Amino acid sequence: MPSFKTPFQGYSVKFSPFHPNLLAVATAQNFGILGNGRLHVLSLSGGAGPAPITSPFSFDTADGIYDLAWSESHDSLLIAAVADGSLKLLDTSLPPTANPVRSLSEHSREASSLDFHPTRRDSFLSSSWDDSVKLWALDRPQSLRTFLEHSYCVYSVVWHPRHADVFASASGDRTVRIWDVRDPNSTQVVPAHDHEILTCDWNKYDECVFATGSVDRSIRVWDVRSHRAPLSVIEGHGYAVRKVKFSPHNARIIGSCSYDMSVCFWDYGKEDSCIGRYDHHTEFAVGIDMSVLVEGLVASTGWDGMVYAWQLGTDPRAPM
């Protein structure tokens, strides 16, 4: 299936919400510790044979890129979260020399996560190792609001798919916080793990359910109406869970990737929950996404610099 080798280490991969054959990957040199970054936009339609992914657009930064987000309103716009704390707004319809269109520099430490609003499409969120979450609008040079309750790095932030003002954040302080943008204070605090929480995501079909992944190697599924105990605890990874992602097509399916170099898919409603395990990466697997436009199409990236796109149930490394 399609693969692409980046010159740096992969950190995040996201499918375009507009074009089924486009995805983007955020990368960082020297494992993100020191050095440059590069954002690639990749096309699945180019070439033939075992590696039919081409890169029609790339953009270099002076520091590593830890995450990216596609605009939900303009098919050529992306935002990159950079290790110097800045957010770079990029337009792929312009040459690299005309980018970034804007650089936003309010975070005081590494920018770690981004999420565009799914319906209020000019709004997006960013999180940072400076313990904060910020709300932005595309047409504003400064953030609209800063959310300051976490006591350690905020690794993940994600909008609620149904409630326009609600989002969740996951932090190294071992909590997930639920927020309403109209209130500077969180509306709910969930002590979801006993170790750092690296990732969270909302269920696309059940408005009360979200999932978390932690350094403790587990994935936990929660109901905001009763969070004293998780709905489900999934233990199958050998090291920290770096990313969790609910399927956009099936309410019970969760994808995950881990420092154990694997990408897994789970049905959290089953006792034997693992429905697929892929060991195609040779270093930490740190990015995973599922296409909204093509059911069963998934992508992953890792510190081996590889980007893979494949249909669930097939071998990511097999030729087309």
Residue pairs with C-beta under 8 A, 6 or more apart in sequence:
1 308
1 309
1 310
1 311
1 314
1 315
1 316
1 317
1 318
1 319
1 320
2 44
2 51
2 52
2 53
2 308
2 309
2 310
2 320
3 50
3 51
3 53
3 306
3 307
3 308
3 309
3 316
3 317
4 25
4 40
4 42
4 51
4 53
4 55
4 306
4 307
5 305
5 306
5 307
6 25
6 27
6 38
6 40
6 301
6 305
6 306
6 307
7 27
7 29
7 38
7 305
8 27
8 28
8 29
8 30
8 35
8 36
8 37
8 38
8 64
8 305
9 27
9 28
9 29
9 30
9 31
9 32
9 283
9 302
9 303
9 304
9 305
10 25
10 26
10 27
10 286
10 287
10 301
10 302
10 303
10 304
10 305
10 306
10 307
11 25
11 26
11 27
11 28
11 32
11 64
11 65
11 66
11 67
11 286
11 287
11 301
12 25
12 26
12 65
12 66
12 67
12 68
12 286
12 287
12 301
13 23
13 24
13 25
13 26
13 287
13 288
13 289
13 299
13 300
13 301
13 307
14 23
14 24
14 68
14 69
14 70
14 289
15 22
15 23
15 70
15 289
15 290
15 291
15 292
15 293
15 297
15 299
16 22
16 23
16 24
16 70
16 75
17 70
17 72
17 292
17 293
18 70
18 75
19 75
19 293
20 291
20 293
20 294
20 297
21 43
21 44
21 45
22 41
22 42
22 43
22 44
23 41
23 42
23 44
23 289
23 299
23 307
23 309
24 39
24 40
24 41
24 42
24 68
24 70
24 78
25 39
25 40
25 42
25 68
25 287
25 301
25 307
26 37
26 39
26 65
26 66
26 67
26 68
26 80
26 81
26 287
27 37
27 38
27 39
27 40
27 64
27 65
27 301
27 305
28 35
28 36
28 37
28 63
28 64
28 65
28 66
28 83
29 35
29 36
29 37
29 64
30 64
31 303
32 64
32 66
32 83
35 63
35 64
36 60
36 61
36 62
36 63
36 64
37 60
37 61
37 62
37 63
37 64
37 65
37 80
37 82
37 83
38 58
38 59
38 60
38 61
38 65
39 58
39 59
39 61
39 65
39 68
39 78
39 80
39 90
40 55
40 57
40 58
40 307
41 55
41 56
41 57
41 58
41 78
41 92
42 53
42 54
42 55
42 307
43 53
43 54
43 55
43 56
44 52
44 53
44 309
45 52
46 52
46 53
46 54
46 56
47 53
47 54
48 320
49 319
49 320
50 319
50 320
52 320
53 307
53 309
56 92
57 92
57 96
58 96
59 80
59 88
59 90
59 96
59 99
59 100
60 96
61 80
61 82
61 88
62 84
63 82
63 83
63 84
64 82
64 83
65 80
65 81
65 82
65 83
66 81
66 82
66 83
66 110
66 111
66 112
66 113
67 80
67 81
67 111
67 112
67 113
67 114
68 78
68 79
68 80
68 81
68 114
69 78
69 79
69 114
69 115
69 116
69 124
70 77
70 78
70 116
71 77
71 78
71 79
71 116
71 121
71 138
72 116
72 117
72 118
72 119
72 121
73 121
73 122
73 138
74 91
76 91
76 92
76 93
77 89
77 90
77 91
77 92
77 101
77 138
78 89
78 90
78 92
79 87
79 88
79 89
79 90
79 114
79 116
79 124
80 87
80 88
80 90
80 100
80 114
81 87
81 111
81 112
81 113
81 114
81 126
82 88
82 110
82 111
83 110
83 111
84 105
84 110
85 105
85 106
85 107
85 108
85 109
85 110
85 111
85 128
85 130
86 103
86 104
86 105
86 107
86 111
87 103
87 104
87 105
87 107
87 111
87 114
87 126
87 136
88 99
88 100
88 102
88 103
89 100
89 101
89 102
89 103
89 104
89 138
90 99
90 100
90 101
91 98
91 99
91 101
94 101
102 141
104 136
104 141
104 143
106 134
106 142
106 143
106 146
107 126
107 128
107 130
107 132
107 134
108 128
108 130
109 128
109 129
109 130
109 153
110 128
110 129
111 126
111 127
111 128
112 127
112 128
112 129
112 153
112 154
112 155
112 156
113 125
113 126
113 127
113 154
113 155
113 156
113 157
113 158
114 124
114 125
114 126
114 127
114 157
115 124
115 125
115 157
115 158
115 159
115 167
116 123
116 124
116 159
117 123
117 124
117 125
117 159
117 164
118 159
118 161
119 164
120 164
122 137
122 138
122 139
123 135
123 136
123 137
123 138
123 144
124 135
124 136
124 138
125 133
125 134
125 135
125 136
125 157
125 158
125 159
125 167
126 133
126 134
126 136
126 157
127 133
127 134
127 154
127 155
127 156
127 157
127 169
128 134
128 153
128 154
129 153
129 154
131 148
131 150
131 151
131 152
131 153
131 154
131 171
132 146
132 147
132 148
132 150
132 154
133 146
133 147
133 150
133 154
133 157
133 167
133 169
133 179
134 143
134 145
134 146
134 147
135 143
135 144
135 145
135 146
135 147
135 181
136 143
136 144
137 144
145 181
145 184
147 169
147 179
147 184
147 186
149 177
149 185
149 186
149 189
150 169
150 171
150 173
150 175
150 177
151 171
151 173
152 171
152 172
152 173
152 196
153 171
153 172
154 169
154 170
154 171
154 172
155 170
155 171
155 172
155 196
155 197
155 198
155 199
156 169
156 170
156 197
156 198
156 199
156 200
156 201
157 167
157 168
157 169
157 170
158 167
158 168
158 200
158 201
158 202
159 166
159 167
159 202
160 166
160 167
160 168
160 202
160 207
161 202
161 204
161 207
162 207
163 207
165 180
165 181
165 182
166 178
166 179
166 180
166 181
167 178
167 179
167 181
168 176
168 177
168 178
168 179
168 200
168 202
168 210
169 176
169 177
169 179
169 200
170 176
170 192
170 197
170 198
170 199
170 200
170 212
171 177
171 196
171 197
172 196
172 197
172 198
173 196
174 191
174 192
174 193
174 194
174 195
174 196
174 197
175 189
175 190
175 191
175 192
175 197
176 189
176 190
176 192
176 197
176 200
176 210
176 212
176 222
177 186
177 188
177 189
177 190
178 186
178 187
178 188
178 189
178 190
178 224
179 186
179 187
180 187
188 224
188 227
190 222
190 224
190 227
192 212
192 214
192 220
192 222
192 227
192 230
193 212
193 214
193 215
193 216
193 218
193 220
194 216
195 214
195 215
195 216
196 214
196 215
197 212
197 213
197 214
197 215
198 213
198 214
198 215
198 240
198 241
198 242
198 243
199 212
199 213
199 241
199 242
199 243
199 244
200 210
200 211
200 212
200 213
200 244
201 210
201 211
201 244
201 245
201 246
201 254
202 209
202 210
202 246
203 209
203 210
203 211
203 246
203 251
204 246
204 247
204 248
204 251
205 251
206 251
208 223
208 224
208 225
209 221
209 222
209 223
209 224
209 231
210 221
210 222
210 224
211 219
211 220
211 221
211 222
211 244
211 246
211 254
211 268
212 219
212 220
212 222
212 244
213 219
213 240
213 241
213 242
213 243
213 244
213 256
214 220
214 240
214 241
215 240
215 241
216 240
217 235
217 237
217 238
217 239
217 240
217 241
217 258
218 233
218 234
218 235
218 237
218 241
219 233
219 234
219 235
219 237
219 241
219 244
219 254
219 256
219 266
219 268
220 230
220 232
220 233
220 234
221 230
221 231
221 232
221 233
221 234
221 254
221 268
222 230
222 231
223 231
231 268
232 268
232 269
232 273
234 254
234 256
234 266
234 268
234 273
236 264
236 266
236 273
236 274
236 277
237 256
237 258
237 260
237 262
237 264
238 258
238 260
238 262
239 258
239 259
239 260
240 258
240 259
241 256
241 257
241 258
242 257
242 258
242 259
242 284
242 285
242 286
242 287
243 256
243 257
243 286
243 287
243 288
244 254
244 255
244 256
245 254
245 255
245 256
245 288
245 289
245 290
246 253
246 254
246 255
247 253
247 254
247 255
247 290
248 290
248 291
248 292
249 290
249 295
249 296
252 267
252 268
252 269
252 270
253 265
253 266
253 267
253 275
254 265
254 266
254 268
255 263
255 264
255 265
255 266
255 288
255 290
255 298
256 263
256 264
256 265
256 266
256 288
257 263
257 264
257 285
257 286
257 287
257 288
257 300
257 302
258 264
258 284
258 285
259 284
259 285
259 286
260 285
261 279
261 281
261 282
261 283
261 284
261 285
261 302
262 277
262 278
262 279
262 281
262 285
263 277
263 278
263 280
263 281
263 285
263 288
263 298
263 300
264 274
264 276
264 277
264 278
265 274
265 275
265 276
265 277
265 312
266 273
266 274
266 275
267 273
267 275
276 312
276 313
278 300
278 316
280 300
280 306
280 308
280 315
280 316
280 317
281 300
281 302
281 303
281 304
281 306
281 308
282 302
282 304
282 306
283 302
283 303
283 304
284 302
284 303
285 300
285 301
285 302
286 301
286 302
286 303
287 299
287 300
287 301
287 302
288 298
288 299
288 300
289 298
289 299
289 300
290 297
290 298
291 297
291 298
291 299
296 311
296 312
296 313
297 309
297 310
297 311
298 309
298 310
298 311
298 312
299 307
299 308
299 309
299 310
300 307
300 308
300 316
301 307
301 308
308 316
308 317
309 316
310 316
